[in-house]
Amino acid sequence: MKLVGVSGSLTPMSKTYVTLKEALTFAQNDNENVETDLLNLRDYEIQFCDGRDPAAYEGDTKKVIDLIEGADALLFGSPIYRGSLSGALKNVFDLIPNDSLRGKVVGFIATGGTYHHYLAIEHQLKPLAGYFKAHVVPGNVYAHNSHFENKQLVDEDIRQRLQELAISIVQLNERVQGGLVGANQPTIPRQSLAQT
């Protein structure tokens, strides 16, 4: 099983990156059949979505799309800015094909300065997973500034919750295996007026 973590922060050694890395380590340590990859959006030069077919992108943008499509399960992490996910992560959701998460198990991690926007996972991230017909693991994790010291996660409760989230993603993926996706959605064309 390939579990891909996607860090939606462009800040060096961000809280988002640190928590994702820790969660992926927990998943790999718990199950020897799990292969992990941490896709740090900071390391890629990704184009802005312009409405073209996702297959038409090249370079880093294509690499990111291919990594997400090739994953069996995903763990998305985002800093919370103005009560919502980062623009970098939203752009990735705009770029990927409509069926790229279909039937896959996903989990979410969000980070912020305080607990002020912890419900952003419920109101911003989970609806995106629903649109893509992904299975969302309940009990996602939100971490804030007081959980970190010297760019390290030090809060044991958050670490325990990250471990539970990571293991749950793996276990749910083993049970679902890309199935149970409900009714098909109508075909949604991806074409800008400039392409006609």
URLINTA-V757389 format. One record per residue. N is the residue number from 1. PSI is psi in whole degrees, 0 to 359 (* if undefined). D_CENTER is the distance of its C-alpha to the mean C-alpha in Angstrom with 2 decimals. Layout:
n = <N	N>
psi = <PSI	PSI>
d_center = <D_CENTER	D_CENTER>
This chain:
n = <1	2	3	4	5	6	7	8	9	10	11	12	13	14	15	16	17	18	19	20	21	22	23	24	25	26	27	28	29	30	31	32	33	34	35	36	37	38	39	40	41	42	43	44	45	46	47	48	49	50	51	52	53	54	55	56	57	58	59	60	61	62	63	64	65	66	67	68	69	70	71	72	73	74	75	76	77	78	79	80	81	82	83	84	85	86	87	88	89	90	91	92	93	94	95	96	97	98	99	100	101	102	103	104	105	106	107	108	109	110	111	112	113	114	115	116	117	118	119	120	121	122	123	124	125	126	127	128	129	130	131	132	133	134	135	136	137	138	139	140	141	142	143	144	145	146	147	148	149	150	151	152	153	154	155	156	157	158	159	160	161	162	163	164	165	166	167	168	169	170	171	172	173	174	175	176	177	178	179	180	181	182	183	184	185	186	187	188	189	190	191	192	193	194	195	196>
psi = <134	117	119	127	136	113	114	18	140	5	136	136	52	164	323	311	314	316	320	314	317	316	317	323	318	317	316	321	332	333	115	345	1	126	131	154	133	109	105	108	336	332	2	145	94	132	155	143	130	16	354	166	133	332	345	350	155	178	218	325	315	320	315	314	315	321	319	316	327	353	147	326	158	150	110	136	140	140	154	117	125	37	13	174	165	152	325	317	321	321	321	316	328	330	322	151	152	335	10	340	1	120	359	153	132	152	164	140	136	150	151	181	323	185	3	320	32	339	1	330	314	320	341	316	314	322	327	317	321	318	319	3	41	157	120	127	130	160	50	172	134	127	145	181	320	353	358	149	132	44	23	142	121	349	116	328	317	318	318	318	324	319	314	318	312	315	321	323	314	313	318	322	319	327	320	315	50	4	194	60	2	200	149	149	157	155	131	107	147	93	129	160	334	338	352	*>
d_center = <16.24	13.54	10.36	7.95	5.98	4.68	6.94	7.72	11.18	14.22	16.42	17.88	17.06	15.10	14.53	10.75	11.35	13.98	12.24	9.37	12.35	14.36	12.15	11.94	15.67	16.37	14.95	17.02	20.01	20.13	20.18	21.81	20.45	16.85	15.99	13.02	11.79	10.12	9.32	10.54	10.86	14.14	15.62	15.51	17.77	15.85	18.10	17.76	17.41	21.05	21.14	22.16	21.22	18.01	20.33	22.44	20.16	21.19	20.57	17.31	15.83	16.79	15.51	11.91	12.37	14.12	11.69	9.02	12.12	13.54	11.00	12.34	9.33	5.66	4.31	1.73	5.23	7.74	11.48	13.35	15.99	18.73	17.06	13.95	10.66	11.49	13.21	11.56	8.05	10.21	12.12	9.53	9.18	12.96	13.50	12.09	14.73	15.05	15.14	12.35	10.33	13.74	14.57	11.51	10.37	6.97	6.81	6.08	7.84	9.80	12.81	16.03	19.71	20.87	20.02	20.97	17.67	16.08	16.18	13.71	11.09	13.81	15.01	12.32	8.88	10.52	12.85	10.41	9.41	13.20	14.03	12.25	14.00	11.26	12.31	10.71	11.95	14.21	14.56	11.38	12.22	13.42	15.34	17.89	20.58	23.02	20.76	21.09	24.21	24.71	21.00	20.68	19.23	22.49	21.99	22.62	21.45	17.92	18.06	19.36	16.68	13.92	16.11	16.50	12.84	12.32	15.59	14.97	11.96	14.46	17.33	16.00	14.95	18.54	20.00	18.23	17.96	16.64	19.33	20.20	18.71	21.65	23.52	22.76	21.80	24.29	23.82	22.34	23.83	22.15	25.15	26.25	29.90	30.44	29.91	32.64>
